[in-house]
Amino acid sequence: MHTEAHMIAPSTALDSAPLLRKEFTLEPGHGAVVRARLALSALGIVEATINGRPVDDHLFTPGWTSYEWRLRAAEIDVTALLEPTSVLGLALGNGWYGGRLAWEGQRALYGDVVAGFADLAVEFEDGAVQHVVSDSTWTAGPGAVLANDLYDGQTIDARRIDGAWQRPGFTHPDWRGVVELDHDCSRLEPYIGPGVSRQQELLPQAVWISPSGRTLVDFGQNIVGWVRIRVQGAAGDEIVVRHAEVLEHDELGTRPLRSAEATDRYVLSGDVDELEPTFTFHGFRYAEITGWPGEIGIGDVTAVVVSSDLDRIGTFTTSDPLINRLHENVVWGMRGNFLDVPTDCPQRDERLGWTGDIAAFAPTAAFLFDVDDFLRDWLRDVALEQRHQDGVIPFVVPDALKYLDAPDLFPGADATAVWSDAGVWVPWALWQAYGDRRVLEDQFGSMTAHVRRVQTLLSPSGVWDTGFQFGDWLDPDAPPEDPAAAKADPGVVATACAYRSADLTAQTAALLGRIAEEAEFREAAERLRAAFQREYVADGRIRSDCTTVYALAIVFGLLDEPDRRAAGDRLAALAAAAGWRISTGFAGTPFITDALSSTGHLDAAYRLLLERECPSWLYPVEMGATTVWERWDSMLPDGSINPGQMTSFNHYALGAVADWMHRVIGGIAPGEPGYRSVVVAPRPGGGMTSAATSLVTPHGRIAVDWRVEEDRLHLELELPEGVHALVRLPGAAEQRIEGGRHRLESAASDVVDATVR
């Protein structure tokens, strides 16, 4: 990027979000323009136009990174937009940089001045390059966006919309100069992951009047985005759109939003106005609209779905419609929360990159969508935050919490199990899914720093039972006001997680040929495993004797036989004693079905998956959920919202069971990282008579389609050329199958039937 380009901001205060413009003429005598590239960034978020036309279809540029050390710059081909005389325009919003972040009411955590950056490089036929850069020659003026905040919404005064500022020859007394900020532009770097854009549109499924006389709109699906309106009313009239995920007592259920207003306001021009608030986003299914002139007609309001541009690569469907809806809920929850950063929830005064959520969900995410670049970009910030916090991976990345004026928020916090383990578990999940060693090479320093940090936190007995822990967060038996009060002993959870991270880091070191580190972390893992068995395992029981501790011990490989067999039996007994209702939180839920099915209790895993009573995966489905909830009982059976202050209806973490569904029901699992070989081992059960699963891998498409008919299992398999599968069907010997299309059959006598209908 050109060294003369600066971050620029208006030189005087404006009563709206700033607009910046630069008029320029192409240099003569160099022939035709062969290429024009725009490098675009901001302190805040920016939308750029050339001669009034958007330079691309992306939103929220440059996204949210650890701004202290890294700021993205989008690189856009704008050759087709140039004219002999052109205007480059930038519209700025607060975004994550200048808006509210987290729940303490603080804003502008990174800086109180939003600014824009542009470097347009125009290459001519003769090789000459003309740079048009953001500098002191630009001008700034007011626009139609009177207020904008990611939590609170956006206000647009349509009377102030005037495209003249985007055309050559524009002058206006309200337009003044700009200042060049003292900002280190060497922090600018290209995007690794994709940008954010509009994904699809939804029309209202119903429009009605609530008991209080409010107009409510149901879009039929909990989404992330906004409502675009098309309306004509009297000039100066205001339309207000409030958003929420659910209804309560037949009115908009806004309490879970906490302090987030999630409200957009539109002042009408008197002409036909088509308006959308692209400097904010909301998590919602329902909208409450006031001030609308007359009745809302078809096409007047449209829900616009926004997300990072991720390619869908994995599909899954079965003969069970409730399981299909659960899976769709997982997909929708991921789509909404993968908006530049993998967030916890998209609606309340939070929307942060909680590390524990993605630690649990990464394998599921990597199957459903191609998230390799998306998460590698985020992992850059994990490493940066960790490097500046003495090796500690924080609870959220980017770490906004370190700026909050709340010293008692997490007393004694340091590295924390599951959450900080994301620095190891997420790179490993990407390696398994895509087989690209770069993520391990890039993150190896972060992985080793985390494991070494944890070693300093162990007690003299060798287990990790010190310091603050979230533990098995949101155990369904914990009281609403204390989600950390889980059945699982936090030391058992933490020590199990410490072992897994040490073990995976040792495996990573071996893959990378780091012999000394492999020995270091293998020894650390063995010490943790021995300490876990010595301190927490006795007479076939694990301390706190609850489902989560057995699930972690089994799946992470902490037990020897016969303790592993005993743990599987005890886990199945506990699941049965709970009436097959779920009894795990964030730590145990991703692993409990695997723990059951891998220890000979496939029927118990299906019973758990198919249970409908609260708490269970299917309880929210039967309550009408269209995304995965944060709490197993975010909505109570009587239709009221959980009384806890932390209640979201769009959290993907508990949807991590989809990873097990893809592998065990669907039958597709990697035999080698990146599916260079594949294990095809569907294990039908639960009364399901068919399932179809597919995955686009780096080597091509894999598809498994099975059905049970007359006690026979029929399977159709599609493999890319050059990829082989180890096929394991019930009642049949293992087969090695080469690439191509195949039909196989086996006796279905061993298929379990855990139907609980």
N, C-alpha and C positions, 0 to 999 in steps of 0.2 A: 504494500500500500504506500501511497505517496507520502513523503515525510511532511509535506505542507498541509495535510488534512488535519483538522482539529475537531474536538467536540465543541459544538457551538450551542448557545442558548440565547434567548431574547435578552436584550440589554435593559429592558424595562419590564415591570410587572404587567401581566395581561390578565383579563377577566375570563380566560378560557384556556383550554389546552392549546399549546403553541403550534403555530404553523410557521414553517421556514421555507424560503424560496431563493432560487438562484437562476437568473436568466442568463443564457450564454449563446454564443454563435459559434458554429463549427469553423475551425481555422481553414481558410482557403488555400488552394495551391497544392494540396496533398492527395488529390484524387478522392475516390469514393471511400466511405467508411466500410471497413471490412469486419470490424468487431468492436463492440462497446460493452464493457463489464463494469458493473456498479458494485462496490463494496459498501455495505450498509450496516450501520449499528446505531446504538443509542444508549444513553443512561436513562432507562425507562423503556418504552416500546415505541416503535416507529412504523409508519406506513408511508411508502414512497410512491410518488407518481412522476411521470415525465409527460408533459403536455396534457395533464389531466387523466392519463391512463395509468392504472396500477402497474408497477414494475413486475409484480408476481402475484400469486394468489395466497401468499403466506400471511399469517397473523402473528401478533405478539413478538415480532422480531425485535431484539435478538434473543428472546427467551430469558430464562433465569439460570444463571450460573453463579459460582462463588465470585461475585463481582470484585472482591478485594484483590483477586489474583488473575481472573480470567473473564474475558468478555468476548462473546462470539461476534463475528461479522459475517453477514450473509453475502454471498457472491452471486450476482444475478446478471444474466445476459440480457441487455436492453437494446441491442442493435436495432431491432425493428421499430423501436419507439422514437428514435431520434429524427429531428427535422433540422433544416439549416439554422433556424433559431428555435431554441427549446427552453422550457422551464423545468427544472428539477425541484420538486416540492416534497417536503417532509412534514408529516403530521405526527405530533408527539403525544404519548400518553404516559401515565405514571407507572403502570405495570407493577412488577415486583420491586423495582428499584425505589420508586417514590411513593408507592401506595401503602396501605395498611398491610401488616404481616403479623400473624399469630393473634392471640386472644387477649393481649394486655392493652389493646387500643393504640399501640405505637405505630407510627408511620414513618416513611422515609428513613428506614434503618440504614440504608447505604449512602444516602445523600439527599439533600433537599432541593436540588436543581436538576430538572430533566433536560437532556441535551441530545442533539442528533449528530451523526457522523456520516459523511458520504465521500467516496472517492470514485469518481466516474472516469475511467480510462478509455479514451476513444482512439482506436487504432485505424490509421488510414492506409490507403493502397500503397503509398511509397514508404511505409514503415514508420512514419512519424506518429507520435502518441500525444494527444491532448488530454490533460487532466483537468477535470472540474471538481474541486474539492470544497469541503465545508471549511469556511474561514470567515474572516471579518467582513468580507465583501457581500455576504448574504444579508437578507432582511427577514424580519419576523413580525408576525401580526396575529390578531385574534381570529378565532374560528367559531364553529357552531357547538363544539363540545364544551359545555359549561362546567361539568364535573365528571371525573372518571376515577373509578377505584375497582379493583378486582373483587373485593368483598361487598362493597356497597352499591355498585352499579354505575350507570352513566346517565347524564342529562344532556340532551341534544335540543337546541333551539333551531328548528327548521327555518325560521325567519332569517337566520344568519348564514344559511348555506349559500355560497356564491362561488362558483368555479372560476371566476375571473382571475383569482390569484395564481391559478395554474397555467395561465396563458401569457404569451409575450405582451409586453407593453403595459402591464398592470402597474398602477400606482394608487396609493391611498394614504391619507394623512395618519391613519392609525398604525401604519406599518413603519417600524423603526429598525434600528440596527441590531446586531448581535454581538456577543462577546465570545472570545475563544477561552475555553476553560483550561485550567492547568491540569490536564488529565494525561496519564501515561498511556498513549495509544499503542505501546508495545504489548499491552495486555490483550490486544485484539488477536483473535485466532479464528480460523474457519470453523464452521459447524462440523462436528463429527456425525451427529444424529440428524434426523429429518426435522423440517419445520412443522409448524402447526397450520392447519387449514380447515375450511369447511368440508365436512364429510358427507352429509346428507341432510335432507329436509323432511320434517314431519308435519302433516296437517292435523288440526284438532280432531279428536275422536268424539268430543262432546263439548258443548257450551251451554251453561245453565246459570241460574240465579241462586245464590246460596241463601240460607235462612236469614242472614243479616242484610240481604239485598245486594250483595256483591256479585259481579259477573266473574265466573270461574271458567277456565278452559283446561281440558284434559287432553294432553298430547299422546297418552297411551303408553308412554315409555319414559322411564327416568333417564335423562340425558344430561350432557354438559354442553352448554352453548348459550343461546339467547333466543328471544322472540323478535323476529322481523315483522314490522307492521306496514300495512299499506292503507292509508286513510286520508280522507279529506274532511276538514272541520274548519271552524272559524279561526282566523289568525289570532294567536295568543292563547288559545285553549290548550290545556295540558292533559295528556294521557299518562297514566301511571301504571306500570306493569310490575307486580310483585311476584316472586317465584318461590316455590317450595316443592319438596319431594313428595309429600303426602298431604292428605286431608285429615283433620281431626274435628270431630263433632260437626262434620259437613262444612267446615271452613278451612281456609288455607292453614296448614300446620307449620308455622314459622318458628316455634320454640327451639327446634334443633339447630337453627341457624345461629343461635346465641346473638352476638352483637352485629353480625353481618346483615346489612339491610337488604341486599339482593334485590334492589329496586331500580328500575329504569324509568326515566321521565322524558317525555317528548312534548315540546312546545310546538304547536302546529303553525304552518305558514299561511294557511288559507287555500293553497293549491293542493293537488294530490301529493302527499308525502309518502315516500318509501324510505323507512329508517331502520337501521340496525346498529346495536351498540358494540362495536368491534374492539373497544378498549376495556372490556370486562367479560366475565363469563359467569354462568350460574349453573348449579346442579339442581335440576328440577324435572318434574313431570307436569305439575300444575302451575298455572298462572292466574293471578287475580288482576283484572283490568278495570280501571276506573277512568271516567272521563270520556269514554268512547261515544262519538256522535251516532246515535241510532243503534242498530243491531250489528253485531259482528257477522260478516258473511264469509262464505268459502273463499279462501285465498287472502283474506284480510290479515290474518295472523299466521305465521309459519315459524315453527321451531327449527332453528339451525343447529345442527350437531357439529361440534368442533373437536378436534383431537390432533395429536401428532400424526404425521403421514406414515403409517405403518402398514406394510403389506400383510394381509391375512394369509397365513400359510397352513394352519391346522383346522380341521373340521371334525365334528363328532356328533352322531345322532344315534338314538336307540329306538326300540319299540315302545319305550316308556315315555309318555308325554311329559310327565312331571320332571323326570331326569333331563329331558331335552330343554325344558324351560329353565331348570337350574343352570344348565350349561350356557344357555343364552344369557342368563343373568350374569354369569362370570364374564362373558365376552363384553357385555355392555358396561359392566363395572370397570373392566380394564380399559376399554376405549375412553371412558370419561376421565379416568385418573391418570392416563398416560398423555397428559397435556404438558409437553416440554420437560416436565419432571415427574417421576413416578410418585404420585401423591397418595395420601391416606384417604382423603375425601375431597369432593369438589364444590361443597356448598357452604359450609359454615366459616367462621373466622379462624381458619386453620390452613387447609390445602397445602400442607408441607410435605417435603420428601422424606417421610418417616422411613428409616432404614429397616425397622423390624417388619413392616408390611411387605416390602419387596424381597427381604430375605426369605420370607415364607412363600412368596408367590412367583419368584423368578422362573422356576421350571415350567409352571403353567403358562406364564407370559411368553416364554421362549418357544412354546409349542403353538400357541394360538396366532401369534404375529411374529414377524421378523423384527426382533428388538435388539439385535446385535449392536448396531450403531447407536441406537437410542440409549441403551444402558452403558455402553462403553463411554459415551459422552458424560453421562451422569457419574460414572466411576472416576472420571478425571477429577470431579469435584470432591468425591469421597477422599481421594488421596490428598488433595490440596488442603481440605479442612483438617484431616488427620495430621498432616505434616506440621500444621500451625497449632496443633493442640496436643503436642507431646505424645504422638502415637495413638491418641484416642479417636476412634470413629464416633462422631456425635450421633445423637438420636435422630436428627434431621439433616439432610444435605440437599441444597445449600443450608448452612447452619444459621438460620435467622434467630434461633433461641438464644444464642450467645449475646445478643444485643438487648434482650428484654430486661426491663427493670423489675426482675422477679427473682431475687437471690434465693428464695426458699422453694423455688419451683421443683427442683430435683436435688434435694440436699445430698451431698457426698457423691454426686454422680461422677462416674469414670467410665471406662469401657464397660459395656453391659451386654449380657448374653442375648442372643438372637439379633438385637438391634445392631450392635457393633460387629457381629458376625457377618453382617451383610457384605463387609469388605472382602470376605473369603467366599461365602456361599454364592453370591451373585456372579462373580467371575467364573466360578466352577460350573454353575448352571449354564452359562453362555458357552463355555468350552464343550460341555456335554452336548448341547443342542446344535452347535454350528461347527465344531471341530477346528476353530481358528485359534491358533496358539497366541496370537497377538494380545488377546485380552489377558492371558496369564502372564505374558512378558511385561505388558504395561502395568499390571496391578501387583506384580510379585512383591515389590517393595512395600506396598500397602498391606498385603496379606501377612507378610512376615512381621511388620511393625505391630499389627494387631495381636498376633499370637504372642509376640514377645511382651507386649504390654500386659496381656492377661497373665502371663507367668509371674509378673511382679505383684499380682493381686491375689495369688493363691495363699491360703492359710498354711501354717506349718504342717498340717496333715496332708497337704497336697491337693485339696479340693478348693473350688472357687465358691466360698460361702461368705464372702466379704462384700461390703459396699452396696450401693443402690442397685436393685434389679427390678425390672418389670415383671419377671417371672412368666408364668403362664397367663399372661394378660387376657382379661375378659373371659376367664373361666365362667361358665354360665351359673355356677353356684356362688360366685362372688356378689356381694351386694351392689346395687346400681351405683352407689356413691363411692365405692372403693374397688375399682376393676382389677387392682393388683392383688387382692386378697384371695388368692387361688388355693386350691387343695394341694397342688404340687409344691414340695419344698423348693424354694428358690435356689438353694445350693445344689440340689440334685439337677435341676434344669440347667443352671449355669455350668456346672462341671461337665455335663453331657455335651453341651454346646462347645465348650472349650476343647474337649476331646475331638469333636468333629472338625473344628477349624484347624487344629494342629494336624490331624490326619490328612485333611485335604491339602494343606499347605505342604506337608511332606510329599504327597503325591505330585503336587505341582513342581516342587523342587526337582523331583526325579525326572519329570517330563522335560524340564528345562536344562537338565544336566548339571544342576547345582548340587554337587555331591556333599559339600560340607553342610549346607542348609538342609538337605534331605536327612542327614544323620541327626542334626539338631532337632528338627521338628518330629522325626520319628521317635526319638527318645522322649521328647516332651509329651507326645501322644501316649506312649506306653506308660509314662509316669501317671498321667491323668486317668488312664484306664484302670491301672492298678489301684489308684487312690479311690476311684469311684466304687470299685468292687469292695475294697477294704472298708470304706466308711459308710456306704449306702446299701449294700446288698448283704442280706443275711437270711438263711433258711428259705430261699426261694422268694423272698419279698424285697422290694425296694422301698427305701424310706419314703414315707407319706402315702404309699400304697394306693395310688390313684392312676387313672388311665394315662395321663400325660407322661409320667415318669417311666412307665413300662414301654410306651410307644417310642420315646426317645432312646431308651437303652437298647431296644431291639433294632431299630432302624439304623442307629449310628454304630452298631457293632460293639457295644460296651460289655457284652456278656459272653461267657463261655457256655458250651453245653455242659450240664443240662439246665443251667440257669436260664438260658434263652428259651428253651422249651417251657420251663415253668413260668417264665414271664409271659409268654404267649397265652398259656392257659389261664393265667391270672387276669390278663387283659381281657380276654373273652368273657371270663366270669364277671368282671366288673362292668363290662358293657351290657351283659345280660341283666345284671342286678339293677342297672339304671333304666331298664325297660327299653334298651336300645336308643335311648335319647342321648344326645351328645353331652359329653362331660369334660371336654377339653377347650382350652383357649388358644391364643395365638401360637404358643410354642408347640402344643401337642397336635392340633388339628391337621396340619399338613402331613403328619406321619402316621396317624392312628390306623387308617385303613390299610396302609402298607404293612404296618406291624402285625395286624391281624392276618392278612392274606399270606404273608410270608412265613407264618408260623402254623399253618394248617387250619386257619379259622376264616376261610373265605366266606362261609355262610354268615359269620358274625359281621364281617366287613359290609356285606350287602344289607344285612338287617339294619346296621347303623346308617348306611347311606339312604335307605328307603323309608326310614322312620318319618312320620308326619307330625307327631306331637312335639310341642315346644319343650326343650330346645332340640332342633334338628335342622338339617340342610333343607328339607322339604317343607318345614313349617312356614318360612317366609314365602315360598312359592304358593302354597295354598292360601296365604293371606294376600295374594295378588302382587307380590314383589316382582319387579322387573330388573333389579340389580341385586347384588349380594349386600346384606346388611352388615353394619359394624358389630352390633350385638345380636346374639341369637334371638333375642326378644326385643329388638328395636321398637317393634309395635306389639303391644300386648293383645291377647286374644279378644278383648272387648273393643279393639280398634283404637285405643288410646296409645299415645306415644310413651315409650319408656321414660320414667321420671328422672333418670340420670341426666346430668348436664352434658354428657358426651354421648350423643346418639345420632348416628348417621345412617342413612338408607342406601349409601353407595360406598362401600369399602370392599376391596377385592381380597383381603387377606384370608378370610375364612373360605373363599372360593378356591383355595389351593388344592382342595380335594380333586379338582379337575385333572390334575397331573396323574393321579392314580386312575381316574376314569379313562384317560387316554391310553395308559399302558396296560391296565388289567382288564377293563371291559373292552376297550377298543382294540387292544392287542398290539400296539406299536411302541417299541422301546428301543433306544439306541444300543446296538451291540458294540459299537465303537463310537467315540465322540464324533458328532456331525453326521451320524447314521451312515458311515462308510460301510458298516454292516448293521443289520437290524435284527432284533428279537421279535418275532411274531408269536405271541402267546396269549390270545384272548382266553379269559376264564369266565364263561357265561354263568349267570346266576340271577337271583332275585326275580325270577319269573320273566326275565327279558328273553324275547325270542329272536332278536336281531340287533345288530349294531353295525354302523358304518363309520370308519375313521380314515382320515387322509392327512398327509403331511407333505409339504413341499420342502425337501431337504436341499443342502448344497449339491447333492448328487442327482437330484430329480425327485419325482413324486412317488410316494409310497401310499398305497391304499389297501385297507383291510375291510372286507365286508363279509360278515358272517350271519347265519340264521340257523335256528334249530327247528327241524321238521322231523316228526316221527322218530324221535330218539336218535337222530343223526345230526351232527354238526357239519354244516356245509360252509366252506370258506372260499372266498375269491380274493386273490392276492395280486397286487400290482407292484413290481419292483423296478427301479431304474436299471439299465444295463450297467454291469460292473459292480453292482451291489448284491450281496447275497444275504439271505435270511436264515436264521435258525428258527424253525417252526415247531412249536410245542402245542399240540392240541390235546384236549382231555382224552385219556384212554388210548393214546397213540404214541409211538416212539418218535423221538426228535428227528427232524429231517433238515437237511441243508438244501435250500432252494436258491437257484441263481436268478438273475434278472429276467424280467418278462412278466407275462400274465399266467396265472396258475389257478386251478380249481382243486381243492383238497376236501377230504371228507373223513370224519371219524365218528366213532360211537359217542353218543352224548350221555352215556349212563353215569359218568362222573360229574356231570354238570349239576351244581347245587341249585336248590330252589329255596331261596330265602324270602319268598313272597310274604308280604305282611299286609296285603290289601284286606 
